Amino acid sequence: MKGKIFFVFVISMLLYVSFSTSAINIHFNCNQNVITETNTNNNDANLPVWTVGDSWTYDMVIDGQQGTSLNFDLIINNIKLVVVEVTDETYKVSMDVPSGDVRGSGGVNFDILTLSGNLINTKLNGEILVNISTLEIIYTEGTIDGAIDKIVDIPFTIDFNLGFYNESLNQTNYSSLQFPMNVFDGWIIPFMFIIVEMHLSLLDDPSYTYMFTDVHYMLCEGWETLTVDSKEYDALFITGDNAVKAEIYYSPAAGNLIKLDYKDLDLGYGSKINSFEMTLKSTTFEVVSNPPIKPTSIQGPIDMFVGETGSYETSSTDPDGDEIRYFIDWGDGTTFTSDFLPSGVMQSFEHKWTSKGSFDVKVKARDKYGKESSWSDPLSVNVDNNAPEKPQRPQGPVRGNYRDTHTYTTSSIDPDGHRIRYLFDWGDGSTTWSEYYDSGQTASVSHKWSLQGTYEIKVKAQDEYGEESEWSDPLSIIVPKFKLIQRLDFLHKIINYFPYFQKIITIINME
């Protein structure tokens, strides 16, 4: 049990190194919801080729527990992987975390003692051996040096190695991703035991921790664009099923994962990762690739109306035959990113502008390895918006009662067919916007006045893109202070209720 206080470090290493490898490949037919074998020639991501000196630096955040005996919450920065040797069959990758970049806290329940604390001056180094043709992890070993911050710091050193075993307990390699990879491809991660052997400087005998991952499925959902450490990457978005709640982003331009997020990862025997996030900080990996040529100028209509949808197209070619995606700048502060298409295929776009003006539309192309063309020559698009016609003079009562609510109507026509709302000016310093109506539809708005007087009601129309008409002709309304009919009704009720008042009125009339 004592050695398990350092289980947290081993789990961190395990999750870190178990990312990119081959797996059993399947293809998900989204329309029929069935699984079939895939045979795709134009692959979205082929097996990357690493060379000596290629490196990837990551930051990691992880928390979890092992039953009630262990809990941990760690931040590990500047995890650097460097390819140090390449043979015909393997990559040897060094692994290094500088002293002080393993930070966090944890606690462990010994059989006779409970211990918790923060890590200080902790570093990590080791190596990973990777199969060159599949990127399967063959083995991982390393050393962790550090201390636990207590009243008297407790220094420690751990030598560790990871082994992977199938259901028959035969040693195997770990797999997570599969290559080649294509959008809508899926693959199975088989059941696997994970055994961690640790030699702790404070103990004479080695300690072993046992875990497993249950069989689960991964699916490549599609392409997404992520910005990592101020650099934009095109990445394939991969998700896990309910057994493993995972979101993984693999970028061919980085030759590795650029981001991943695991939730509620059950490793068996009471071991669980509540959350695990890893993000690429930087990489020296680069694919030798030529950028696409400058795309042709956008082709399409140059005279448009606000709210009207225009269809545009462009194309480019890639000297290496790589697939291309296009980035459109519409000149109005909005952009569009296409899916990847084969080199030379015409790409069509649609856009509508929400304000009038002159807009320069341009496009650039980028291959999946991040190589970009220059911007195309701009296409100038003039966008106009006709104002709604002058609304009809408001229709409604021309004599109102004090504090009664009165309803008025109007309508207008928008030459461009846009929806219209109406601003009523009630002449008393207040205004009211109506809801939006279809062009030509009668609008209805109510108002009540709180003071006597004569008021002029006018209205103007505004289309859904902000273009306004002129004011309508006014409608005059007289609002007296008193409601004569209601006051006579009130006096009649008083006379009927008090007969004495009726006698007084009769005497007054006789005189």
Sequence and secondary structure as in RCSB ss.txt:
>XXXX:A:sequence
MKGKIFFVFVISMLLYVSFSTSAINIHFNCNQNVITETNTNNNDANLPVWTVGDSWTYDMVIDGQQGTSLNFDLI
INNIKLVVVEVTDETYKVSMDVPSGDVRGSGGVNFDILTLSGNLINTKLNGEILVNISTLEIIYTEGTIDGAIDK
IVDIPFTIDFNLGFYNESLNQTNYSSLQFPMNVFDGWIIPFMFIIVEMHLSLLDDPSYTYMFTDVHYMLCEGWET
LTVDSKEYDALFITGDNAVKAEIYYSPAAGNLIKLDYKDLDLGYGSKINSFEMTLKSTTFEVVSNPPIKPTSIQG
PIDMFVGETGSYETSSTDPDGDEIRYFIDWGDGTTFTSDFLPSGVMQSFEHKWTSKGSFDVKVKARDKYGKESSW
SDPLSVNVDNNAPEKPQRPQGPVRGNYRDTHTYTTSSIDPDGHRIRYLFDWGDGSTTWSEYYDSGQTASVSHKWS
LQGTYEIKVKAQDEYGEESEWSDPLSIIVPKFKLIQRLDFLHKIINYFPYFQKIITIINME
>XXXX:A:secstr
 GGGGGHHHHHHHHHHH  S   EEEEEETTTTEEE    SS SB      TT EEEEEEEEEEEETTTEEEEEE
EEEEEEEEEEE SSEEEEEEEE TT EEEEEEEE SS EEEEEEEEEEEEEEEEEETTT  EEEEEEEEEEEEES
SS EEEEEEEEEEEE TT  EE B    SSB TTEEEEE  EEEEEEEEETT SS EEEEEEE  EEEEEEEEEE
EEETTEEEEEEEEEE TTSEEEEEEETTTTEEEEEEEEEEEEETTEEEEEEEEEEEEE               BS
 SEEETT  EEEEE    TT   EEEEEE SSS EEE   B TT  EEEEE  SS EEEEEEEEEEETTS B   
   EEEEEE          BS SB  TT EEEEEE    TT   EEEEEE SSS EEE   B TT  EEEEEE S
S EEEEEEEEEEETTS B      EEEEE SS HHHHHHHHHHHHHH HHHHHHHHHHHH 
